[in-house]
């Protein structure tokens, strides 16, 4: 029988490296359900899609583009961290 493995975020992914030393301001918290993290990433990407669509037809609003950029960074960090969590879960089963 194939058991379902619980996958959580690993807490490895960082984002928002926007300072003089290129150190991240934020990190994904470890131990969050992978399913919930991916759901949040999907919500963030929906916001990115909406913002980029608005920015492309509007009056060159840089704020929309930057907001989409930051949300995209967050979504990518969540997906990357869930991927790390999957690798950890798989290594425990081996």
Secondary structure, 3 states (H helix, E strand, C coil): CCCCCCCECCCCCEECCCCCCCCCCEECCCCCEHHHHHHHHHHHHHHHHHHHHHHHHCCCCHHHHHHHHHHHHHHHHHHHHHHHHHHHHHHHHC
